[in-house]
Amino acid sequence: MSVTLILGGARSGKSKRAEDLAKASGKKVVYIATSSKMNDEEWRLRVEQHKQQRPSAWQTVEEDLLLSETIQQQGDVCIIVDCLTLWLSNVMYAGLDIEKSTQDLCAALQLSACEVIVVSNEVGMGLVPESKLSRAFRDAQGRLNQAVAHVANHVEFVVAGLPLLIKGKG
C-alpha cells in the first residue's frame, strides 16, 4: 500500500512523527518494537516510557529479528516499525546475512497491503567511528536506509521535531 521512512538523529522526534502519522491514518495500529531484551535498567525504563506514551488501543508486537515475516503477517492495518537501527544491530549480533535480511525486508515492504511507517536513525553524519565493528555498523545502516528509501513512497528527515520531506508528496 504505502511505505513511509522517517529518518533522523537521536532524540530528533522520529518516533513521535511516526506515531502522529499512524494516528492520522485512521486505521488500527500495530507497533512493531525491534528492541532486544537487554539487562540494562536505563534501557528498560526507556522502553517502558515508550510503551506508556502509545495509545492503549495499539497492538505492540516485540520482534527483534524476524521483521519481514512479522510485517507479512499483518492485515489491513497501519504498522509502525521502531526502529531499523535496533533491528540491524540485532541482525549483526546474531550473525545473520545483512544483505539478505535487507533484501527480505524491502520485499516485505513492497508486498505489504498495509500502510507501513518505518523509523530509522541517520548515523552517517558524525565522526568516523574508531572501531572496525562500529564502522561496519555505520556502513550497513547507511546501505539499509538507502535500500528502504528506494522502495518507500515517502521519506522524511526529522530535525528538532520538525519533518523535512525528502521523497514523495507533502
Secondary structure, 3 states (H helix, E strand, C coil): CEEEEEEECCCCCHHHHHHHHHHHHCCCEEEEECCCCCCCHHHHHHHHHHHHHCCCCCEEEECCCCHHHHHHCCCCCEEEEECHHHHHHHHHHCCCCHHHHHHHHHHHHHHCCCEEEEEEECCCCCCCCCCHHHHHHHHHHHHHHHHHHHHCCEEEEEECCEEEEEECCC
